[in-house]
Amino acid sequence: STIKILFLHGLDSSKDSTKFHAIHSDNKFCIEVDYRNLNFATVQAFYSENIAKIKPQLLVGHCLGGYWALKMSAQHGLAGVVANPNLSPDFRDDYPPHQ
């Protein structure tokens, strides 16, 4: 059986991202998030709820999605793979730098 992958896209990106399509799996998911218009706490709750529903074994994140993949993998005890993570998002005032 293939592992279930949740891909976290970057800022102003989507499931149409070439990075998402580069993952060769029939068991991959990407839920689009409007990072610009949702605050940090809302995105954090949204990802936590979807991780509980989808139950992925692996989080994959690119850019801002890499920031979230690091946070969510630590919070949920999941394996994570990040590419070019944005560790200090500055597009909103309510995002803390990744620790």
KEROSE-862732 format. One record per atom (N, C-alpha, C): atom name; x, y, z. Coordinates in Angstrom, 2 decimals, always signed. Layout:
N
  drengu       xx       yy       zz
      CA        X        Y        Z
...
This chain:
99
  drengu       xx       yy       zz
       N    +0.85    -1.20    +0.00
      CA    +0.00    +0.00    +0.00
       C    +0.88    +1.25    +0.00
       N    +0.40    +2.29    -0.61
      CA    +1.16    +3.53    -0.66
       C    +0.82    +4.39    +0.55
       N    +1.78    +5.18    +0.96
      CA    +1.53    +6.06    +2.10
       C    +0.66    +7.24    +1.66
       N    -0.07    +7.77    +2.61
      CA    -0.95    +8.92    +2.35
       C    -0.15   +10.19    +2.58
       N    -0.13   +11.07    +1.58
      CA    +0.67   +12.30    +1.61
       C    -0.24   +13.51    +1.59
       N    +0.03   +14.45    +2.49
      CA    -0.65   +15.75    +2.45
       C    +0.38   +16.79    +2.04
       N    +0.15   +17.43    +0.90
      CA    +1.04   +18.46    +0.37
       C    +0.54   +19.83    +0.81
       N    +1.42   +20.63    +1.38
      CA    +1.09   +21.98    +1.82
       C    +1.74   +22.96    +0.84
       N    +0.90   +23.63    +0.06
      CA    +1.41   +24.52    -1.00
       C    +1.95   +25.82    -0.43
       N    +2.66   +26.55    -1.27
      CA    +3.25   +27.83    -0.87
       C    +2.28   +29.00    -1.01
       N    +2.76   +30.16    -0.64
      CA    +1.99   +31.40    -0.72
       C    +1.58   +31.65    -2.17
       N    +0.33   +32.01    -2.37
      CA    -0.22   +32.29    -3.71
       C    -0.08   +31.10    -4.66
       N    -0.07   +29.89    -4.11
      CA    +0.02   +28.68    -4.92
       C    -1.25   +27.85    -4.70
       N    -1.24   +26.62    -5.22
      CA    -2.44   +25.78    -5.14
       C    -2.08   +24.34    -5.47
       N    -3.12   +23.51    -5.60
      CA    -2.88   +22.12    -6.00
       C    -2.44   +22.03    -7.46
       N    -2.48   +23.15    -8.18
      CA    -1.97   +23.18    -9.55
       C    -0.45   +23.33    -9.59
       N    +0.17   +23.45    -8.43
      CA    +1.62   +23.62    -8.33
       C    +2.36   +22.46    -9.01
       N    +3.42   +22.79    -9.72
      CA    +4.25   +21.74   -10.34
       C    +4.86   +20.85    -9.26
       N    +5.09   +21.41    -8.06
      CA    +5.67   +20.61    -6.97
       C    +4.70   +19.51    -6.54
       N    +3.41   +19.84    -6.46
      CA    +2.40   +18.84    -6.09
       C    +2.34   +17.74    -7.16
       N    +2.36   +18.15    -8.41
      CA    +2.26   +17.18    -9.50
       C    +3.53   +16.36    -9.69
       N    +4.64   +16.82    -9.11
      CA    +5.89   +16.06    -9.18
       C    +5.88   +14.85    -8.24
       N    +4.93   +14.82    -7.32
      CA    +4.80   +13.69    -6.40
       C    +4.00   +12.60    -7.12
       N    +4.66   +11.50    -7.41
      CA    +4.01   +10.42    -8.16
       C    +3.34    +9.46    -7.19
       N    +2.09    +9.77    -6.85
      CA    +1.31    +8.94    -5.95
       C    -0.17    +9.16    -6.23
       N    -0.94    +8.11    -6.12
      CA    -2.39    +8.23    -6.23
       C    -3.01    +8.56    -4.88
       N    -2.18    +8.59    -3.84
      CA    -2.68    +8.79    -2.49
       C    -2.15   +10.10    -1.91
       N    -2.25   +11.16    -2.71
      CA    -1.77   +12.48    -2.29
       C    -2.93   +13.46    -2.27
       N    -2.84   +14.41    -1.36
      CA    -3.89   +15.40    -1.17
       C    -3.26   +16.78    -1.05
       N    -3.98   +17.78    -1.51
      CA    -3.58   +19.18    -1.33
       C    -4.85   +19.98    -1.13
       N    -4.96   +20.64    -0.01
      CA    -6.13   +21.48    +0.28
       C    -5.68   +22.92    +0.16
       N    -6.34   +23.66    -0.70
      CA    -5.91   +25.03    -0.94
       C    -6.25   +25.94    +0.24
       N    -5.29   +26.79    +0.57
      CA    -5.43   +27.71    +1.70
       C    -5.15   +29.13    +1.21
       N    -6.02   +30.05    +1.56
      CA    -5.83   +31.47    +1.23
       C    -5.02   +32.10    +2.36
       N    -3.69   +31.87    +2.33
      CA    -2.82   +32.35    +3.41
       C    -2.92   +33.86    +3.62
       N    -3.06   +34.61    +2.55
      CA    -3.04   +36.07    +2.69
       C    -4.21   +36.61    +3.51
       N    -5.38   +35.94    +3.41
      CA    -6.57   +36.46    +4.06
       C    -6.97   +35.71    +5.33
       N    -6.21   +34.70    +5.71
      CA    -6.49   +33.96    +6.94
       C    -5.35   +34.18    +7.92
       N    -5.68   +34.43    +9.18
      CA    -4.62   +34.67   +10.16
       C    -3.94   +33.36   +10.56
       N    -2.83   +33.48   +11.25
      CA    -2.00   +32.35   +11.65
       C    -2.83   +31.29   +12.39
       N    -3.59   +31.72   +13.40
      CA    -4.37   +30.78   +14.22
       C    -5.40   +30.03   +13.39
       N    -6.01   +30.70   +12.43
      CA    -7.01   +30.06   +11.57
       C    -6.37   +29.00   +10.67
       N    -5.22   +29.32   +10.10
      CA    -4.52   +28.35    +9.24
       C    -4.06   +27.16   +10.08
       N    -3.55   +27.44   +11.28
      CA    -3.09   +26.36   +12.17
       C    -4.25   +25.42   +12.51
       N    -5.40   +25.96   +12.85
      CA    -6.57   +25.14   +13.18
       C    -7.05   +24.38   +11.95
       N    -7.05   +25.04   +10.79
      CA    -7.49   +24.41    +9.54
       C    -6.62   +23.20    +9.21
       N    -5.29   +23.37    +9.28
      CA    -4.41   +22.25    +8.98
       C    -4.57   +21.13   +10.01
       N    -4.70   +21.48   +11.29
      CA    -4.87   +20.45   +12.32
       C    -6.13   +19.64   +12.08
       N    -7.23   +20.31   +11.76
      CA    -8.50   +19.62   +11.49
       C    -8.36   +18.69   +10.28
       N    -7.70   +19.16    +9.23
      CA    -7.57   +18.35    +8.03
       C    -6.61   +17.19    +8.21
       N    -5.58   +17.37    +9.02
      CA    -4.68   +16.26    +9.33
       C    -5.44   +15.19   +10.10
       N    -6.32   +15.61   +11.02
      CA    -7.13   +14.64   +11.78
       C    -8.09   +13.89   +10.85
       N    -8.62   +14.57    +9.84
      CA    -9.57   +13.93    +8.91
       C    -8.85   +13.02    +7.92
       N    -7.80   +13.54    +7.28
      CA    -7.11   +12.83    +6.21
       C    -6.21   +11.72    +6.75
       N    -5.61   +11.96    +7.93
      CA    -4.67   +11.02    +8.55
       C    -3.50   +10.66    +7.63
       N    -2.77   +11.69    +7.15
      CA    -1.61   +11.39    +6.30
       C    -0.47   +10.79    +7.13
       N    +0.39   +10.02    +6.47
      CA    +1.61    +9.54    +7.12
       C    +2.78   +10.47    +6.85
       N    +2.64   +11.34    +5.84
      CA    +3.73   +12.22    +5.45
       C    +3.18   +13.58    +5.06
       N    +3.83   +14.63    +5.55
      CA    +3.53   +15.99    +5.12
       C    +4.66   +16.44    +4.21
       N    +4.31   +17.05    +3.09
      CA    +5.28   +17.61    +2.17
       C    +4.91   +19.07    +1.98
       N    +5.88   +19.95    +2.17
      CA    +5.58   +21.37    +2.04
       C    +6.63   +22.11    +1.25
       N    +6.17   +23.10    +0.50
      CA    +7.05   +23.96    -0.29
       C    +6.85   +25.41    +0.14
       N    +7.95   +26.12    +0.33
      CA    +7.95   +27.55    +0.65
       C    +7.13   +27.80    +1.92
       N    +6.06   +28.58    +1.87
      CA    +5.25   +28.79    +3.08
       C    +4.62   +27.47    +3.54
       N    +4.31   +26.59    +2.60
      CA    +3.84   +25.26    +2.97
       C    +4.89   +24.47    +3.73
       N    +6.17   +24.75    +3.46
      CA    +7.26   +24.12    +4.20
       C    +7.27   +24.58    +5.65
       N    +7.01   +25.87    +5.86
      CA    +6.87   +26.44    +7.21
       C    +5.77   +25.68    +7.95
       N    +4.62   +25.52    +7.31
      CA    +3.49   +24.83    +7.94
       C    +3.77   +23.34    +8.10
       N    +4.45   +22.72    +7.15
      CA    +4.77   +21.29    +7.27
       C    +5.67   +21.05    +8.48
       N    +6.64   +21.94    +8.71
      CA    +7.50   +21.81    +9.89
       C    +6.68   +21.94   +11.17
       N    +5.82   +22.94   +11.24
      CA    +4.99   +23.15   +12.43
       C    +4.03   +21.98   +12.67
       N    +3.36   +21.55   +11.61
      CA    +2.35   +20.49   +11.75
       C    +2.97   +19.13   +11.99
       N    +4.13   +18.85   +11.40
      CA    +4.78   +17.56   +11.63
       C    +5.21   +17.45   +13.09
       N    +5.70   +18.56   +13.67
      CA    +6.08   +18.56   +15.09
       C    +4.85   +18.43   +15.97
       N    +3.80   +19.15   +15.65
      CA    +2.58   +19.15   +16.46
       C    +1.85   +17.81   +16.43
       N    +1.89   +17.12   +15.28
      CA    +1.13   +15.88   +15.11
       C    +1.99   +14.63   +15.07
       N    +3.30   +14.78   +15.27
      CA    +4.18   +13.62   +15.28
       C    +4.25   +12.90   +13.95
       N    +4.29   +13.68   +12.86
      CA    +4.32   +13.11   +11.52
       C    +5.67   +13.36   +10.85
       N    +6.02   +12.49    +9.92
      CA    +7.19   +12.72    +9.10
       C    +6.90   +13.89    +8.16
       N    +7.94   +14.67    +7.87
      CA    +7.76   +15.80    +6.97
       C    +8.94   +15.97    +6.04
       N    +8.64   +16.42    +4.83
      CA    +9.66   +16.74    +3.85
       C    +9.39   +18.17    +3.41
       N   +10.41   +19.03    +3.49
      CA   +10.21   +20.41    +3.08
       C   +11.20   +20.80    +2.00
       N   +10.74   +21.64    +1.08
      CA   +11.58   +22.18    +0.02
       C   +11.53   +23.69    +0.10
       N   +12.70   +24.30    +0.26
      CA   +12.80   +25.75    +0.28
       C   +11.79   +26.39    +1.24
       N   +11.79   +25.95    +2.53
      CA   +10.80   +26.50    +3.45
       C   +11.04   +27.98    +3.75
       N    +9.96   +28.72    +3.88
      CA   +10.03   +30.11    +4.31
       C    +9.96   +30.10    +5.83
       N   +11.10   +30.28    +6.51
      CA   +11.15   +30.16    +7.96
       C   +10.81   +31.45    +8.68
       N   +10.74   +32.56    +7.96
      CA   +10.39   +33.86    +8.57
       C    +9.37   +34.58    +7.70
       N    +8.14   +34.08    +7.65
      CA    +7.13   +34.72    +6.80
       C    +6.89   +36.17    +7.23
       N    +6.85   +37.07    +6.27
      CA    +6.66   +38.48    +6.61
       C    +5.51   +39.12    +5.84
       N    +4.64   +38.30    +5.27
      CA    +3.52   +38.84    +4.49
       C    +2.34   +39.22    +5.39
       N    +2.39   +38.77    +6.66
      CA    +1.39   +39.14    +7.67
       C    +2.13   +39.40    +8.98
       N    +1.53   +40.21    +9.84
      CA    +2.17   +40.54   +11.12
       C    +2.00   +39.45   +12.18
       N    +1.06   +38.53   +11.99
      CA    +0.75   +37.57   +13.04
       C    +1.48   +36.22   +12.90
       N    +2.41   +36.12   +11.96
      CA    +3.19   +34.89   +11.78
       C    +4.49   +34.99   +12.54
       N    +4.71   +34.09   +13.52
      CA    +6.01   +34.08   +14.19
       C    +7.05   +33.38   +13.33
       N    +8.32   +33.76   +13.45
      CA    +9.38   +32.99   +12.76
       C    +9.35   +31.55   +13.25
       N    +9.74   +30.61   +12.38
      CA    +9.77   +29.20   +12.80
       C   +10.90   +29.02   +13.81
       N   +10.62   +28.31   +14.89
      CA   +11.63   +28.05   +15.94
       C   +12.28   +26.69   +15.71
